[in-house]
Amino acid sequence: MNRFVIAAFLAITLAAGGGAEPARAQSVTVIVDGQTMSFDQPPIVQAGRVFVPLRGVFERLGASVVYADGLINATGRGRTVSLRIGSTQATVDGRPTTLDVAPFVVGARTMVPLRFVAQSLGAAVDWNDASSTVTIAGGRGVRPNPPAGSPVALSYRWPTGTIYNHSPQIRFQTSRPIQAGGFRASVDGRDVTAGIGGNGRYFFVTAPWPLAMGNHRVRVRGRTAGGVAFDLDWTFYQAAY
């Protein structure tokens, strides 16, 4: 009799525990500008949010991505988005915001919240619950080159918002091609041009002195490869350790 009771209890427990996983790969369709996306890691639904692999969605929405040490920096469509693995704190164009669910890692793939990413880059998002379909409008993964004579802008800049590293690597890229030697860069009015390097995606330089707590200004000025003059700048805030 005792064995029968134990067996029955185990059967009920197993049946009730079938949906205990907090995050599961699900059959979710993602459509961007009329094209259905395919992923090597299927979308995951967690806490009511659809998560997809990092690079596929950012790049399809026309953004370039830099990922290092759990920090995700994406720039595209005139916007900059920063997220961190395991954190619900993010920034959009330097403004802090809070996520419902933090980005996470599954195997070798970094998963990011699809709606947040798309809307942060200016795209419209619609969810069809009946068909488990996400439709995104306004992605335009291929960004056209600016027409001749158009203003030059920063297509990527880092750091933005608030940082806690007193010797950050400063990174930037412009919307029109520039060449090393064709510009000068400064931090708080101090020239840092001599230390600048490039990797084909952006230019970078590590601050050659520890930055004090407070606001800091980065300025980049010169001419594009086509001879268009530019004078660009941005600021960020250095917090205490």
Solvent accessible surface area in square Angstrom, and as a share of the most:
residue,aa,sasa,rsa
1,M,181,0.81
2,N,117,0.60
3,R,207,0.76
4,F,143,0.60
5,V,81,0.47
6,I,102,0.52
7,A,59,0.46
8,A,40,0.31
9,F,131,0.55
10,L,96,0.48
11,A,61,0.47
12,I,122,0.62
13,T,68,0.39
14,L,138,0.69
15,A,85,0.66
16,A,87,0.67
17,G,41,0.39
18,G,57,0.55
19,G,65,0.63
20,A,82,0.63
21,E,107,0.48
22,P,117,0.73
23,A,30,0.23
24,R,122,0.45
25,A,58,0.45
26,Q,86,0.38
27,S,108,0.69
28,V,16,0.09
29,T,51,0.30
30,V,2,0.01
31,I,45,0.23
32,V,0,0.00
33,D,58,0.30
34,G,68,0.65
35,Q,113,0.50
36,T,94,0.55
37,M,33,0.15
38,S,107,0.69
39,F,42,0.18
40,D,105,0.54
41,Q,29,0.13
42,P,64,0.40
43,P,9,0.06
44,I,9,0.05
45,V,32,0.19
46,Q,44,0.19
47,A,81,0.63
48,G,66,0.63
49,R,87,0.32
50,V,19,0.11
51,F,0,0.00
52,V,0,0.00
53,P,10,0.07
54,L,11,0.06
55,R,101,0.37
56,G,33,0.31
57,V,0,0.00
58,F,0,0.00
59,E,87,0.39
60,R,58,0.21
61,L,0,0.00
62,G,11,0.10
63,A,6,0.05
64,S,60,0.39
65,V,5,0.03
66,V,16,0.09
67,Y,83,0.32
68,A,48,0.37
69,D,141,0.73
70,G,16,0.16
71,L,37,0.19
72,I,0,0.00
73,N,2,0.01
74,A,0,0.00
75,T,3,0.02
76,G,0,0.00
77,R,80,0.29
78,G,66,0.64
79,R,93,0.34
80,T,1,0.01
81,V,0,0.00
82,S,8,0.05
83,L,2,0.01
84,R,108,0.39
85,I,43,0.22
86,G,62,0.59
87,S,29,0.19
88,T,50,0.29
89,Q,106,0.47
90,A,5,0.04
91,T,30,0.17
92,V,21,0.12
93,D,42,0.22
94,G,20,0.20
95,R,154,0.56
96,P,114,0.71
97,T,46,0.27
98,T,90,0.53
99,L,11,0.06
100,D,100,0.52
101,V,20,0.12
102,A,18,0.14
103,P,1,0.00
104,F,38,0.16
105,V,78,0.45
106,V,49,0.28
107,G,75,0.72
108,A,91,0.71
109,R,96,0.35
110,T,15,0.08
111,M,0,0.00
112,V,0,0.00
113,P,9,0.06
114,L,1,0.01
115,R,81,0.30
116,F,38,0.16
117,V,0,0.00
118,A,0,0.00
119,Q,86,0.38
120,S,9,0.06
121,L,0,0.00
122,G,36,0.35
123,A,6,0.05
124,A,64,0.50
125,V,24,0.14
126,D,88,0.46
127,W,90,0.32
128,N,72,0.37
129,D,111,0.58
130,A,106,0.82
131,S,65,0.42
132,S,35,0.23
133,T,20,0.11
134,V,6,0.03
135,T,57,0.33
136,I,1,0.01
137,A,56,0.43
138,G,25,0.24
139,G,0,0.00
140,R,180,0.66
141,G,19,0.18
142,V,136,0.78
143,R,130,0.47
144,P,111,0.70
145,N,138,0.71
146,P,43,0.27
147,P,100,0.63
148,A,98,0.76
149,G,67,0.64
150,S,20,0.13
151,P,122,0.77
152,V,15,0.09
153,A,53,0.41
154,L,27,0.14
155,S,17,0.11
156,Y,10,0.04
157,R,50,0.18
158,W,32,0.11
159,P,1,0.00
160,T,8,0.05
161,G,18,0.17
162,T,70,0.41
163,I,15,0.08
164,Y,138,0.52
165,N,81,0.42
166,H,25,0.11
167,S,51,0.33
168,P,5,0.03
169,Q,61,0.27
170,I,1,0.01
171,R,33,0.12
172,F,1,0.00
173,Q,39,0.17
174,T,8,0.05
175,S,38,0.24
176,R,32,0.12
177,P,98,0.62
178,I,15,0.07
179,Q,118,0.53
180,A,84,0.65
181,G,81,0.77
182,G,32,0.31
183,F,10,0.04
184,R,127,0.46
185,A,2,0.01
186,S,10,0.07
187,V,1,0.00
188,D,66,0.34
189,G,71,0.69
190,R,129,0.47
191,D,75,0.39
192,V,9,0.05
193,T,30,0.17
194,A,110,0.86
195,G,54,0.52
196,I,33,0.17
197,G,26,0.25
198,G,48,0.46
199,N,69,0.35
200,G,82,0.79
201,R,129,0.47
202,Y,19,0.07
203,F,22,0.09
204,F,59,0.25
205,V,9,0.05
206,T,72,0.42
207,A,6,0.04
208,P,88,0.56
209,W,44,0.15
210,P,104,0.65
211,L,2,0.01
212,A,71,0.55
213,M,121,0.54
214,G,18,0.18
215,N,116,0.59
216,H,15,0.07
217,R,110,0.40
218,V,1,0.01
219,R,72,0.26
220,V,0,0.00
221,R,89,0.32
222,G,23,0.22
223,R,139,0.51
224,T,10,0.06
225,A,61,0.47
226,G,66,0.64
227,G,38,0.37
228,V,42,0.24
229,A,63,0.49
230,F,16,0.07
231,D,79,0.41
232,L,27,0.13
233,D,67,0.35
234,W,15,0.05
235,T,80,0.46
236,F,5,0.02
237,Y,74,0.28
238,Q,0,0.00
239,A,11,0.09
240,A,50,0.39
241,Y,200,0.76
